[in-house]
Amino acid sequence: MTNEELKNLSDLKCHMENFGGNFDYEMVEKAYTLCVTAHAGQKRISGEDYYYHPFNVAKIVISLGMDSQSIAASLLHDVVEDTEYSLEYIKSEFGAEVALLVDGVTKIGKLNFSTKEQQQAESLRKMLIAMGQDIRVIIIKLADRLHNMRTIDAMREQKQRDISVETLEIYAPIAHRLGIRPVKEELEDLAIKHLDPIAYHDIEELLTHRKAHREQILNEIKNRIEERLRQEMPNVTLSFQGRVKSVHGIYRKMFVQNRDFDEIYDIYAIRIITDNVADCYNILGIMHDMFRPIPNRFKDYISTPKPNMYQSLHTTVIGRSGIPFEIQIRTFEMHHTAEFGIAAHWKYKEGIKDNDKKLEDRLAWIRQIIENQEAAEDSTELIQNIKVDLSQEDVFAVTPKGDVINLPLGATIVDFAFQIHSAVGTRMVGAKVDGKIVPIDHEVKTGEVIEILTTNQAGHGPSRDWLNIAVTSSAKAKIRSWFKKEKRPENIITGKAEFEKELRRNNINISDSEMDEYVEDLARKYKLANGEEFYAAIGYGGILLSKVIPRVKDDYNKKAAEKKLPEIVPISKMMSKKSSDGVIVEGVDNCLIKFSHCCNPLPGDDIIGYITRGHGVSIHKRDCNNVPKNIAESDEPARWINAYWDGSKKENFTSTLSALAIDRQGIVIDIMNAINNMRVPIHSINARQLKDGNCTVIMTISAESVEHLKSIIARIEKIGGIFSVERINQ
C-alpha cells in the first residue's frame, strides 16, 4: 500500500479506539486491504480514488458505535457490485455474517425496472425486507448515502436534485424512525442545501448573525440553571449541553409553516442530563419555578416515547430578557438512545443476541409496514403509503381507557379506529372527541381523548369512501381486506361498472366480443387468476382505475395503430396556399380558425381540423381524446380535415403548465422572474399548497411552438425547489 493508504488505515484504527468497544482489528484491516486492492484504478466522479468512499462510510459506521462486522461490510459494500470479487469470496474470507451484510447493501442499489416509480417502489420493498433480516444493512446504507450527500457537488445539477429529493423523502425518515438523530439531521440539511440553496444560505446567515448574542444570553441562563440545580439537588449527577436546531428544522417552520425566524422558539435549547426519571421531573418543576412556561409548549416524551423510542421532557420557557428558549431534560440512557438510536444496541457490545426482546419490539414497525404493503398493486401508491408510514411527525391521542394511540400527522378518526383493532374499525358508526361528536374525517390531534362508537348490527362494515379518508396504509389495508372477504359479488359488479364507465369516458371502444379477452389479459398483468378477480380488485380498491386506464389507453392506441387506418377523407384535394392564424387547412382558404381548449395545440404538434357548425374549423392535436381513432368509421368522417402548421408565420399560442415544487416563500416570484427574463407573456399564475409540504403552481403563458415551450419548461426546472414541470390541457 502507498503511504497515503497506510495513513488512512492508521486513521481508521484511531477512530475505532476513540469510540471504544471490542473490535476485531485484524478483520477490519483485512477488509480495508481488500477494499484498496479491489478498487485500485477506479475513480469517483470527483476524481478522487474510489476507495475513499467506502473508507469514509466505514468511519461514519464507527462513529455510530457499530460492530466489527458492520465496519468490514461497509468497507466492502461496493466490492461485489463493482469489482471481480464474488460474494462467495467475501464469505470464505470474512464469514457468513459479513457476506450477508454486503449482499443486503448490494441488493438495495442493484435494481432495474421499466419505470422510475417501479424502481423506487421495489427498492423500498428490498430495503424494508433487508431491514427486517438485519437492521445493520440499512445503517450501512444510511452511512453510504450520507457520504454520497457530502460529496454530491461533483454531480450534475439535476442529479443532485433527484438524489436530494430521494434522501429527504426516504432516507432521512428512515434514519428518524431508527432514532439516529445526527444522520437524520445532516441528511436533511444537505438535501435542502441542494434543493433550495438560496433559503439554505439565508438561514445560515440568520444563525451566524444572531449566534453571538443568543449564545451569550443562553450561557448566562445555563449558568443560572446550573447554580440553582446544584443548590436544590447537590447529590444528583448533572450534565449540561447547548443545542442549535438544524437548518432543515428551521426551514420547515419558516417556509412550510410560513413563520418568521423570531417566531421559532426552539432554535436554541439547553439540555439537562441526569441519572434517573424521578430527577427529570424534579428538574422540570424547578425550571417552571425559575422561568415562565409558554402554554401548550410542554411535551412529555418520557411517559409517551416517540415510535423511534426517543424519550425526553421538552418545555419552552421565557427568560428575564424576554427571549423564549427550549429546555430538554432526559437521563443519560435516554440521551444515548437519542444520539445513536437503534445503533445504541451495538455500542460497547459484541453484537445482538437473537432473543433480544427490546430490539425486536423496536423493529416491529418494519414488519408492520412490510405486511401492509404486501397486497399493494400500484407502485405510486406503495411509495406514498411508505412515506406516510415513515412520517417524521407524529400525534398521540388517547382512548377513554387511557391507552395511547400513536399516528402520523394528518391521520383521521378512521385511522385511529383501525389502529385500535380491525373489529373496532369495521363496526365504527361514529366518534366523539373530548366528549363531542365529530365527523370521521376529523384529523387527530395530540392530547385528544377519542371514543369510537360502534354497532353490533350484523353485516355492518366500512364504507368505500373511507379509503379516501384514511391516511395510514394499515387502515387502508384493513378496509380493503374487509371488502375483499365480505363483499366479493358486489365488488365484481361495482368494479365492472366503474371500469366500463372509465373506458367510455376516455373514448376507448372495445367490442363485447373482445372485452373478455382484454380483461383476462389485464388480470394476468396484475397477477390475478381471472377477469372476475380483476373486477373484484377494482371494486374493493386493491387496484386504482386512475393507474389502470393510462395502461389500457396505451395498449388500445398501439393495437389501433397496428391496423392500417384509412386516409382522412378530405373535403377537397386542393391545398390552400394561404393560412389563418398560422394554420393551413386542406381545401379551405382563409377560414375561421379556433384552437380547441381540450388539448391546446402548439406549433410542432401533429394536428387535425374539425368543421364546426357556424364557428369555422376547430384545431385539435391528433392524439386528443376528442379525435376518433378511426375517422372513417366515426359518425361524421367528412367533417374531419387535414391541417398543417404554416412554418413561415410566427404566432403566439397560450399553454398551461403545472409545476410541482417545495412550498417555500418566494417560489412563485422566482418562477415569474424566470419567465419574464425569457420575455414570455404570463397570463395567469397561482399556487396551491399540498399536504406533504409541497405545492402545485399552475401558470398560463404564451409560446411560439412546442420547442419554445420545451425551452421555457427547461428554464423553470432549473429553479431551486422545483421537482417537475409538465404541460397540461385546460
C-alpha positions in Angstrom: 0.0 0.0 0.0 1.1 3.6 -0.6 2.0 5.9 2.3 -1.4 7.7 2.0 -3.3 4.4 2.1 -1.3 3.3 5.2 -2.1 6.7 6.8 -5.8 6.2 6.2 -5.7 2.7 7.7 -4.0 4.2 10.8 -6.7 6.9 10.9 -9.4 4.2 10.8 -7.8 2.3 13.7 -7.5 5.5 15.8 -11.2 6.3 15.0 -12.1 2.8 16.4 -10.0 3.3 19.5 -11.6 6.7 20.2 -15.1 5.2 20.1 -14.1 2.2 22.3 -15.6 -1.3 22.1 -14.2 -4.8 21.4 -13.2 -4.6 17.8 -11.7 -7.2 15.6 -8.8 -5.0 14.3 -7.4 -7.9 12.2 -10.7 -8.3 10.3 -11.1 -4.6 9.7 -7.5 -4.3 8.4 -8.1 -7.3 6.1 -11.3 -5.7 4.8 -9.5 -2.4 4.2 -6.7 -4.0 2.3 -9.2 -5.9 0.0 -11.1 -2.6 -0.5 -8.0 -0.8 -1.6 -6.9 -3.7 -3.8 -10.3 -4.3 -5.4 -11.0 -0.7 -6.3 -7.4 0.1 -7.5 -7.5 2.3 -10.6 -11.2 3.2 -10.1 -12.1 6.9 -9.7 -15.2 8.7 -8.3 -16.9 11.5 -10.4 -14.9 14.0 -8.2 -11.7 12.4 -9.5 -10.5 11.0 -6.1 -9.6 7.3 -5.7 -12.7 5.3 -5.3 -11.6 3.6 -2.1 -12.0 6.9 -0.3 -15.8 6.4 -0.4 -16.0 3.0 1.4 -13.3 4.2 3.8 -15.4 7.3 4.8 -18.5 5.2 5.0 -16.7 2.9 7.5 -15.7 6.0 9.6 -19.4 7.0 9.8 -20.3 3.5 10.8 -17.7 3.5 13.5 -19.0 6.9 14.8 -22.4 5.3 15.2 -21.0 2.7 17.5 -21.4 -0.3 15.2 -19.5 -3.6 15.5 -16.6 -5.1 13.5 -18.8 -7.0 11.0 -20.6 -3.7 10.1 -17.3 -1.9 9.7 -15.9 -4.7 7.4 -19.1 -4.8 5.4 -19.1 -1.0 4.9 -15.5 -1.2 3.6 -16.6 -4.0 1.2 -20.1 -2.8 0.3 -19.2 -1.9 -3.4 -16.6 -4.7 -4.0 -19.1 -7.4 -5.2 -21.0 -5.0 -7.4 -18.1 -3.0 -8.9 -15.1 -5.4 -9.0 -14.3 -9.0 -10.0 -14.5 -10.3 -6.4 -17.6 -12.5 -5.7 -19.9 -12.8 -2.7 -18.6 -16.4 -2.2 -15.0 -15.0 -1.8 -16.2 -12.5 0.8 -17.9 -15.3 2.7 -14.9 -17.5 2.6 -12.5 -14.7 3.8 -14.7 -12.8 6.2 -17.5 -15.2 7.2 -21.2 -15.6 6.5 -22.3 -12.6 8.7 -20.2 -10.0 6.7 -21.2 -11.6 3.4 -24.9 -11.3 4.4 -24.5 -7.6 5.2 -22.6 -6.9 1.9 -25.2 -8.8 -0.1 -28.0 -6.9 1.6 -26.5 -3.5 0.8 -25.7 -4.5 -2.7 -29.2 -5.7 -3.5 -30.8 -2.4 -2.3 -29.0 -0.4 -5.0 -28.9 -3.1 -7.8 -32.5 -2.9 -9.2 -33.6 -2.1 -12.7 -37.3 -1.6 -13.6 -39.2 -0.1 -16.5 -40.4 3.0 -14.8 -38.9 5.3 -12.1 -41.9 4.6 -9.9 -41.5 0.8 -10.1 -37.8 1.1 -9.4 -38.3 3.3 -6.3 -41.1 1.1 -5.1 -39.1 -2.2 -5.5 -36.0 -0.5 -4.0 -38.2 0.4 -0.9 -39.5 -3.1 -0.6 -36.0 -4.6 -0.8 -34.8 -2.1 1.8 -37.6 -2.9 4.2 -37.0 -6.7 3.8 -33.3 -6.2 4.3 -34.0 -4.1 7.4 -36.2 -6.9 8.7 -33.5 -9.5 8.3 -30.6 -7.5 9.7 -31.0 -3.8 10.7 -27.3 -3.3 10.2 -27.8 -3.4 6.4 -29.8 -0.1 6.5 -27.4 1.5 8.9 -24.6 0.9 6.5 -26.8 2.1 3.6 -27.6 5.3 5.6 -23.8 5.9 6.1 -23.3 5.3 2.4 -26.0 7.8 1.5 -24.6 10.3 4.0 -21.1 10.3 2.4 -22.6 10.5 -1.1 -24.6 13.6 0.0 -21.4 15.1 1.5 -19.7 14.7 -1.9 -22.7 15.4 -4.2 -21.3 18.7 -5.6 -19.3 16.8 -8.3 -22.6 15.6 -9.9 -24.6 17.4 -12.5 -27.3 19.7 -11.1 -30.4 17.6 -12.0 -28.8 14.5 -10.5 -28.1 16.5 -7.3 -31.8 17.4 -7.1 -33.0 13.9 -7.8 -30.8 12.3 -5.1 -31.7 15.1 -2.6 -35.4 14.5 -3.1 -35.0 10.8 -2.5 -32.8 11.5 0.5 -35.4 13.9 2.0 -38.4 11.6 1.3 -36.9 8.1 2.1 -33.5 8.0 3.8 -33.9 10.8 6.3 -37.3 9.5 7.5 -35.8 6.0 7.9 -32.9 7.5 10.0 -35.6 9.3 12.1 -37.5 6.1 12.7 -34.3 4.3 13.7 -33.6 7.2 16.1 -30.2 8.1 14.6 -30.6 11.9 15.0 -27.2 13.1 13.8 -27.5 11.2 10.5 -31.2 12.3 10.0 -30.4 16.0 10.6 -27.3 16.1 8.4 -29.1 14.2 5.5 -32.0 16.8 5.7 -29.6 19.8 5.8 -27.6 18.6 2.8 -30.8 17.8 0.9 -32.2 21.3 1.5 -28.8 22.8 0.6 -29.1 21.4 -2.9 -32.9 21.7 -3.4 -33.2 25.3 -2.2 -29.7 26.8 -1.9 -31.0 30.4 -1.5 -33.1 29.6 1.5 -30.3 27.4 3.0 -27.9 30.4 2.7 -30.4 32.8 4.2 -31.0 30.6 7.3 -27.2 30.1 7.7 -26.7 33.8 7.6 -29.5 34.4 10.2 -28.0 31.8 12.5 -24.5 33.3 12.2 -25.7 36.9 12.6 -27.6 36.2 15.8 -25.3 33.4 17.1 -23.1 35.5 19.4 -25.9 37.4 21.0 -28.1 34.4 21.6 -25.2 32.3 22.9 -24.2 35.0 25.4 -27.8 35.1 26.8 -28.1 31.3 26.8 -24.8 30.9 28.6 -26.0 33.3 31.3 -29.2 31.3 31.6 -27.3 28.0 31.6 -25.1 29.3 34.5 -28.2 30.3 36.4 -29.8 26.9 35.9 -26.7 25.1 36.9 -26.3 27.2 40.1 -29.9 26.7 41.1 -29.8 22.9 40.5 -26.6 22.5 42.4 -28.2 24.1 45.4 -31.5 22.2 45.1 -30.1 18.8 44.1 -26.5 18.7 45.4 -26.1 14.9 45.3 -27.5 14.4 41.7 -25.2 13.9 38.7 -25.9 16.6 36.1 -24.6 17.4 32.7 -25.5 20.5 30.6 -25.4 20.9 26.8 -26.5 23.5 24.3 -28.3 22.6 21.1 -29.0 24.5 17.9 -31.9 23.5 15.7 -31.0 22.0 12.3 -31.2 24.1 9.2 -33.9 21.8 7.8 -35.9 22.1 11.0 -35.8 25.9 10.8 -36.6 25.7 7.0 -39.8 23.7 7.6 -41.1 26.2 10.1 -40.1 29.3 8.0 -41.1 28.2 4.5 -43.6 25.4 5.1 -45.4 26.8 8.1 -44.7 30.4 7.0 -43.3 31.6 10.3 -40.7 34.4 10.9 -37.3 33.4 12.3 -38.1 35.2 15.5 -41.3 33.2 15.9 -39.4 29.9 16.2 -39.0 29.3 19.9 -36.8 26.2 19.8 -33.9 27.3 17.6 -31.7 27.2 20.7 -32.1 24.8 23.5 -30.5 23.9 26.8 -30.3 20.1 27.5 -30.1 18.8 31.1 -29.0 15.2 31.5 -29.3 13.3 34.8 -29.3 9.8 36.3 -33.0 8.8 36.6 -36.5 9.6 35.6 -37.6 10.9 39.0 -34.8 13.5 38.8 -36.1 14.6 35.4 -39.5 15.5 36.7 -38.0 17.2 39.8 -35.8 19.3 37.5 -38.9 20.2 35.3 -40.6 21.6 38.4 -37.6 23.7 39.3 -37.4 25.0 35.7 -41.1 26.1 35.7 -40.4 27.8 39.0 -37.4 29.7 37.6 -39.0 30.7 34.2 -42.4 31.3 32.9 -43.5 28.4 30.7 -45.2 29.1 27.4 -48.7 27.4 27.3 -49.1 24.3 25.1 -45.4 24.1 24.6 -44.7 21.2 27.0 -44.2 17.7 25.7 -43.7 14.6 27.8 -41.9 12.0 25.6 -40.8 10.1 28.7 -44.2 8.8 29.6 -45.1 8.6 25.9 -42.0 7.8 23.8 -41.8 8.5 20.1 -42.1 5.5 17.8 -38.3 5.5 17.5 -38.1 5.2 21.3 -36.9 8.8 21.8 -37.5 9.9 25.4 -37.2 13.4 26.9 -39.1 16.2 28.5 -39.4 19.3 26.4 -40.6 22.6 27.7 -40.4 26.1 26.2 -40.0 29.0 28.7 -39.3 32.7 28.6 -36.3 34.1 30.5 -35.8 37.6 32.0 -34.6 39.0 28.7 -37.9 38.0 27.1 -36.3 35.5 24.7 -38.1 32.2 24.6 -35.9 29.0 24.6 -36.4 25.3 25.0 -35.2 23.1 27.8 -34.8 19.4 27.3 -34.5 17.1 30.3 -33.5 13.4 30.0 -31.5 10.6 31.6 -28.0 9.6 30.3 -29.5 6.4 28.9 -32.2 8.3 27.1 -29.6 10.7 25.7 -27.5 7.8 24.5 -30.6 6.4 22.7 -31.4 9.8 21.3 -28.0 10.2 19.7 -27.4 6.6 18.4 -31.0 5.3 18.1 -31.1 1.6 17.1 -27.3 1.6 16.7 -27.0 2.1 20.5 -27.7 -1.7 20.8 -24.2 -2.3 19.3 -22.4 0.3 21.3 -19.8 -1.4 23.5 -21.2 -4.8 22.6 -20.2 -7.8 20.6 -23.5 -7.6 18.7 -27.1 -8.5 19.3 -28.4 -11.8 20.6 -31.3 -13.5 18.7 -33.5 -13.2 21.8 -33.1 -9.5 22.4 -36.7 -8.7 23.1 -36.2 -5.0 23.3 -34.6 -4.9 19.8 -37.5 -7.0 18.5 -40.0 -4.6 19.8 -38.2 -1.6 18.3 -38.2 -3.2 14.9 -41.9 -4.3 14.9 -42.9 -1.2 12.8 -40.7 -2.6 9.9 -42.6 -5.8 9.9 -45.9 -3.9 10.1 -45.0 -1.8 7.0 -44.0 -4.9 5.0 -47.3 -6.6 5.9 -49.3 -3.5 4.9 -47.6 -3.3 1.5 -47.8 -7.0 0.5 -51.1 -6.6 -1.3 -50.3 -3.2 -2.9 -50.8 -3.4 -6.7 -49.7 0.1 -7.6 -46.1 1.3 -7.2 -47.0 5.0 -6.9 -49.5 4.2 -4.1 -46.9 2.0 -2.4 -44.3 4.8 -2.3 -46.9 7.2 -0.9 -48.0 4.8 1.7 -44.5 4.0 2.9 -43.7 7.8 3.1 -46.7 8.2 5.3 -45.7 5.2 7.5 -42.2 6.8 7.8 -43.7 10.2 8.6 -41.4 12.2 10.9 -44.3 14.0 12.5 -46.5 12.0 15.0 -49.6 12.7 17.0 -50.6 11.0 20.3 -54.3 10.5 21.1 -55.9 8.6 24.0 -58.7 6.1 24.3 -61.3 6.5 27.1 -59.4 3.7 28.9 -56.2 5.7 28.8 -54.4 3.7 26.0 -52.1 6.0 24.0 -52.5 5.6 20.2 -49.6 6.9 18.0 -50.5 8.0 14.5 -48.8 10.1 11.8 -49.6 13.7 11.4 -52.8 14.2 9.3 -54.3 10.8 10.4 -58.1 10.7 10.8 -60.7 9.1 13.1 -60.7 6.2 10.6 -57.0 5.6 11.1 -57.5 5.8 14.9 -60.3 3.2 14.9 -58.4 0.7 12.9 -55.2 1.3 14.9 -57.1 0.1 18.0 -58.3 -3.1 16.3 -59.7 -4.2 12.9 -63.0 -5.1 14.6 -63.4 -1.6 16.1 -62.8 0.0 12.7 -65.2 -2.2 10.7 -68.0 -1.7 13.4 -67.5 2.0 13.7 -70.6 4.2 13.2 -69.2 7.5 14.6 -66.8 9.0 17.1 -66.5 11.5 20.0 -63.5 13.8 20.6 -63.3 15.2 24.1 -67.0 14.2 24.6 -68.3 15.9 21.4 -69.5 14.1 18.2 -67.1 14.7 15.3 -67.1 13.6 11.6 -64.9 10.6 10.8 -62.6 12.7 8.6 -61.7 14.7 11.7 -57.8 15.0 11.9 -56.5 13.5 15.1 -54.5 16.0 17.3 -52.1 15.3 20.2 -53.8 15.0 23.6 -57.4 14.4 22.3 -59.5 11.7 24.1 -61.2 9.8 21.3 -64.1 7.4 21.8 -65.1 5.2 18.9 -68.8 4.5 18.7 -69.6 1.0 17.3 -72.6 -1.2 16.5 -73.2 -4.9 16.8 -75.6 -4.9 13.8 -74.9 -8.0 11.7 -73.4 -7.2 8.3 -72.3 -3.7 9.2 -68.9 -2.7 7.7 -66.8 0.2 6.5 -67.7 2.5 3.6 -65.7 2.5 0.4 -65.3 6.3 0.9 -63.2 5.5 3.9 -60.3 4.6 1.6 -60.1 8.3 0.6 -60.3 9.4 4.3 -57.8 7.0 5.8 -54.1 8.1 5.7 -52.2 5.2 7.1 -51.5 2.2 4.9 -52.5 -0.1 7.8 -56.1 1.3 7.9 -56.4 1.1 4.1 -55.2 -2.5 4.0 -57.7 -3.5 6.7 -60.6 -1.8 4.8 -59.7 -3.4 1.6 -59.3 -6.8 3.3 -62.8 -6.5 4.7 -64.3 -5.7 1.3 -62.3 -8.4 -0.3 -63.6 -11.1 2.0 -67.2 -9.9 2.7 -68.4 -8.3 -0.5 -66.9 -10.3 -3.4 -70.1 -10.4 -5.6 -70.7 -6.7 -5.0 -67.1 -5.9 -5.7 -67.2 -7.7 -9.1 -70.4 -5.8 -10.1 -69.1 -2.4 -8.9 -65.6 -2.9 -10.4 -67.0 -3.9 -13.8 -69.4 -0.9 -13.9 -66.6 1.5 -12.9 -64.1 0.0 -15.4 -66.6 0.3 -18.3 -67.6 3.8 -17.3 -63.9 4.9 -17.4 -63.5 3.3 -20.8 -66.4 5.3 -22.2 -65.1 8.5 -20.6 -61.8 8.0 -22.3 -63.3 7.1 -25.8 -61.9 3.6 -25.6 -64.3 1.5 -27.7 -63.8 -2.3 -27.1 -66.3 -4.6 -28.6 -68.2 -7.1 -26.4 -66.6 -9.9 -28.2 -63.1 -8.6 -27.4 -63.8 -7.3 -23.8 -63.5 -10.7 -22.0 -60.1 -11.4 -23.7 -59.0 -7.9 -22.9 -59.9 -8.1 -19.2 -58.3 -11.6 -18.9 -55.1 -10.1 -20.3 -55.2 -7.3 -17.8 -55.8 -9.8 -15.0 -52.6 -11.7 -16.0 -50.6 -8.4 -16.0 -51.7 -7.7 -12.4 -51.0 -11.4 -11.4 -54.7 -12.2 -10.8 -56.4 -15.5 -11.6 -59.1 -14.2 -14.0 -61.2 -11.3 -15.1 -63.6 -11.6 -12.1 -60.7 -11.2 -9.7 -59.6 -8.1 -11.7 -63.1 -6.6 -11.4 -63.2 -7.5 -7.7 -59.9 -5.8 -7.1 -61.2 -2.6 -8.6 -64.3 -3.0 -6.5 -62.6 -3.2 -3.2 -59.9 -0.7 -4.0 -56.9 -3.1 -4.5 -56.4 -1.7 -8.0 -56.8 2.0 -8.8 -58.5 2.9 -12.0 -56.5 6.1 -12.3 -53.5 3.8 -12.8 -55.1 1.2 -14.9 -56.7 3.4 -17.6 -53.4 5.0 -18.9 -52.0 1.5 -19.4 -55.2 0.4 -21.2 -55.2 3.5 -23.3 -51.6 2.9 -24.4 -52.4 -0.7 -25.4 -55.5 0.4 -27.2 -53.7 3.0 -29.2 -50.9 0.6 -30.1 -53.4 -2.0 -31.4 -55.3 0.6 -33.3 -52.1 1.8 -34.9 -51.2 -1.7 -36.0 -54.4 -1.8 -38.0 -53.8 0.3 -41.2 -56.2 3.3 -40.9 -57.9 4.7 -44.0 -56.7 8.1 -45.1 -58.6 11.1 -43.7 -61.4 12.0 -46.0 -60.6 15.4 -47.4 -63.2 18.0 -48.5 -61.0 18.9 -51.4 -57.8 17.6 -52.9 -56.7 21.2 -53.4 -54.2 22.5 -50.8 -54.7 26.1 -49.7 -51.8 28.5 -50.2 -53.0 30.9 -47.5 -53.1 30.3 -43.8 -55.3 31.5 -41.0 -53.7 32.1 -37.6 -50.6 30.2 -38.6 -52.6 27.0 -39.8 -53.1 25.7 -43.3 -56.4 23.8 -43.7 -56.5 21.4 -46.6 -59.1 22.6 -49.3 -60.2 25.7 -47.4 -58.9 29.2 -48.0 -58.9 31.9 -45.2 -61.4 30.2 -43.0 -62.2 31.0 -39.3 -59.7 29.0 -37.2 -60.3 28.1 -33.5 -57.8 26.3 -31.3 -59.6 23.8 -29.1 -59.3 24.2 -25.3 -59.4 20.4 -24.7 -55.8 19.9 -25.9 -54.4 23.4 -26.6 -52.3 22.5 -29.7 -49.0 24.3 -30.3 -46.8 24.7 -33.5 -44.9 21.4 -33.7 -47.9 19.3 -32.5 -49.4 16.9 -35.0 -52.9 18.5 -35.7 -56.2 17.9 -37.4 -59.2 20.1 -38.2 -62.9 19.6 -37.4 -65.5 21.6 -39.4 -68.0 23.0 -36.8 -71.4 24.4 -37.4 -71.1 28.1 -37.8 -67.8 28.5 -35.9 -65.2 27.7 -38.6 -62.6 24.9 -38.2 -61.6 23.7 -34.7 -58.0 22.6 -34.5 -57.1 19.6 -32.3 -54.0 17.6 -31.5 -54.1 14.2 -33.3 -53.8 12.4 -30.0 -56.6 14.4 -28.4 -59.3 12.3 -26.6 -62.0 14.0 -28.7 -60.4 12.9 -32.0 -61.7 9.5 -33.2 -59.0 6.8 -33.6 -60.6 5.6 -36.8 -62.0 8.6 -38.6 -63.5 6.7 -41.5 -65.7 4.7 -39.0 -66.7 7.8 -37.0 -70.2 9.4 -37.0 -69.3 12.2 -39.4 -66.0 11.4 -41.1 -66.4 14.2 -43.7 -66.1 16.9 -41.0 -62.6 15.9 -40.2 -60.0 17.6 -42.4 -56.2 17.6 -42.7 -54.5 20.7 -41.2 -50.8 21.8 -41.0 -48.8 24.5 -39.3 -47.6 27.3 -41.5 -43.9 27.4 -40.8 -43.5 30.9 -42.3 -45.9 32.6 -39.9 -45.0 33.3 -36.3 -47.8 33.3 -33.8 -48.1 33.2 -30.0 -50.3 30.5 -28.5 -51.4 30.1 -24.9 -50.4 27.0 -23.0 -50.9 25.9 -19.4 -48.0 24.5 -17.3 -48.1 22.7 -13.9 -45.0 22.8 -11.6 -44.6 20.6 -8.6 -42.3 22.4 -6.1 -41.3 22.7 -2.4 -43.8 25.0 -0.7 -41.4 27.8 0.1 -41.6 31.5 0.3 -40.8 33.2 -3.0 -41.3 30.2 -5.3 -44.0 32.0 -7.4 -41.8 35.1 -7.7 -38.8 33.1 -8.8 -40.9 31.4 -11.5 -42.3 34.8 -12.7 -38.8 36.2 -12.9 -37.5 33.3 -14.9 -40.4 33.6 -17.4 -40.1 37.3 -17.7 -36.3 37.1 -18.3 -37.2 34.9 -21.4 -39.6 37.7 -22.5 -42.5 35.3 -22.3 -46.0 36.7 -21.6 -47.7 35.4 -18.4 -51.5 35.4 -18.5 -52.1 33.9 -15.1 -50.3 32.2 -12.2 -51.4 30.7 -8.9 -50.1 28.2 -6.3 -51.9 25.6 -4.3 -50.5 24.1 -1.1 -50.3 20.3 -0.8 -50.4 18.3 2.5 -46.9 16.9 2.0 -45.1 20.2 2.3 -45.0 20.8 -1.4 -47.2 23.0 -3.7 -48.5 23.0 -7.3 -48.0 26.1 -9.3 -50.3 26.5 -12.3 -49.4 29.1 -14.9 -50.8 30.1 -18.3 -48.2 31.6 -20.7 -47.7 32.3 -24.4 -45.4 30.2 -26.5 -44.4 30.3 -30.2 -44.0 26.5 -30.7 -43.5 23.2 -28.9 -39.8 23.7 -29.0 -40.2 27.2 -27.5 -42.4 25.7 -24.7 -39.8 23.0 -24.0 -37.1 25.7 -23.5 -39.4 27.5 -21.1 -40.0 24.3 -19.1 -36.3 23.6 -19.0 -35.6 27.1 -17.6 -38.3 26.7 -14.9 -37.0 23.3 -13.9 -33.6 24.9 -13.0 -35.2 27.0 -10.2 -34.3 25.7 -6.7 -37.1 23.7 -5.2 -38.8 22.7 -8.5 -39.3 19.0 -8.8 -41.1 18.7 -12.2 -42.9 20.9 -14.8 -45.4 19.5 -17.3 -47.8 20.8 -19.9 -51.4 20.3 -19.1 -54.7 20.7 -21.1 -57.4 23.0 -19.8 
